Amino acid sequence: MTGRNISNLMRPFRLPDSVSSPVVTPLSPSVVYASRSPDELDAQYDGDLSGYTYAREGHPNADVLANLLDRMESAQGGFVTGSGMAAVSAVLMGLMGQGDHVLGGDQLYGRSLRMLQQDLPRLGVTTSFADAGSVEAMRAALRPETKLILIEVVSNPTLRVADLHGLVALAKERGILLAVDNTFTTPRAVQPLLAGADIVIHSVTKLLAGHSDVTLGYVAAKSPEVRQQMFDFAVTAGLTASPFDCWLAERGLLTFDLRFERAQQNAQALAETLGDLPGVKQVLYPKRTDHPDHDLAHTVLGANGGNMVSFELEGGRAAANSFVQAASELAFAPTLGDVGTTLSHPASSSHRALSEQSRLALGITEGFFRISVGLESIESLRSVFSDAVLAADQKR
Ligand SMILES: *Cc1c(COP(=O)(O)O)cnc(C)c1O
């Protein structure tokens, strides 16, 4: 072995010169970035020169993706996290401290609910819940030490709508931070920061990336100080995202508008179809006139109903089993926002830990399904759902 044969180990790596540029963002998996001198490294850390140092603190693929998401959310300085829950953690753990109180909407995503119920109290942060559709209920649940309100615009899986504008006014009046998880609604339907919220959160895993092949999150704040506090915690706690995931999500995001439009059209049409089928007890879709929050949905979501539809079959668990077996062309899988339609049965998955009584209080019976409507042709969706609902109805 001669001392000269080390060409493969040469660091730092330099791309070959090219006067033309790639049209696709290069993938940059490098964990470390070599600086040219201690003076320059100092200047980088001081923020006087821009340059990456270590991937947990930032890398090009995260920044490219965050910039795209910032534009969609009319945000500045938003950052990407390794999952939607990492984004929720950056907000709750990055900003709250002992003695603070957090008020949550009472139908939050399961793990967000769990963080409020189990993890924050362990760290000395108290929490409680109220109906985010009612400003009065939320107001009544505030305490002198309430520092933050966390809501989702449209709840999972019952698709109830939060009174976003009323809660913005309440939070401003009381000097409380309002954090909005915009995962279900997406910036196509709602831009929480423009509406007056302080923080917006996404599980990019869902509709934004859209292909069920990455787990990522995003968070942005109106105040640079709030943003910095969350970002520093995210870097310290290691909540930041991998370059490859960011690169994939950027690719997915390029078609987000088209996917959203198509999925929303399909959802609206499928909601109508389901409403006409025998054995379907109720259909929940925000654009339907029989939706319990129809007027509020119009105020908050405008013309957008989104891609999520829930419905309830007569006949309980037996009908639910027959339905899923008959709908074998659809993925029976507890996620949402994929290019393909997915079905979820909350009583046996997301809401299985609740008592039957708590489930029923939310309206989640054994016949309750949530559909994340995908991009298939509406004819094929109609025929799969009609056949499967009829098959379940005949077994009753
Ligand atoms: C999925 C989801 C999350 C969590 O996101 P992950 O990327 O799975 O960590 C948070 N909030 C909502 C509303 C979600 O649907």
The ligand as an SDF file (V2000), in Angstrom:
LIG
                    3D

 15 15  0  0  0  0  0  0  0  0999 V2000
  -50.1100   12.3200   10.6420 C   0  0  0  0  0  0  0  0  0  0  0  0
  -50.3900   13.5390   11.4110 C   0  0  0  0  0  0  0  0  0  0  0  0
  -49.4710   14.0480   12.3240 C   0  0  0  0  0  0  0  0  0  0  0  0
  -48.1480   13.3560   12.6020 C   0  0  0  0  0  0  0  0  0  0  0  0
  -47.3470   13.3530   11.4780 O   0  0  0  0  0  0  0  0  0  0  0  0
  -46.1840   12.2450   11.2450 P   0  0  0  0  0  0  0  0  0  0  0  0
  -45.5380   12.7270   10.0080 O   0  0  0  0  0  0  0  0  0  0  0  0
  -46.8650   10.9290   11.1080 O   0  0  0  0  0  0  0  0  0  0  0  0
  -45.3160   12.2930   12.4450 O   0  0  0  0  0  0  0  0  0  0  0  0
  -49.7910   15.2010   13.0220 C   0  0  0  0  0  0  0  0  0  0  0  0
  -50.9710   15.8140   12.8260 N   0  0  0  0  0  0  0  0  0  0  0  0
  -51.8860   15.3580   11.9590 C   0  0  0  0  0  0  0  0  0  0  0  0
  -53.1590   16.0860   11.7900 C   0  0  0  0  0  0  0  0  0  0  0  0
  -51.6260   14.1990   11.2160 C   0  0  0  0  0  0  0  0  0  0  0  0
  -52.5350   13.7390   10.3550 O   0  0  0  0  0  0  0  0  0  0  0  0
  1  2  1  0
  2  3  1  0
  2 14  2  0
  3  4  1  0
  3 10  2  0
  4  5  1  0
  5  6  1  0
  6  7  2  0
  6  8  1  0
  6  9  1  0
 10 11  1  0
 11 12  2  0
 12 13  1  0
 12 14  1  0
 14 15  1  0
M  END
$$$$
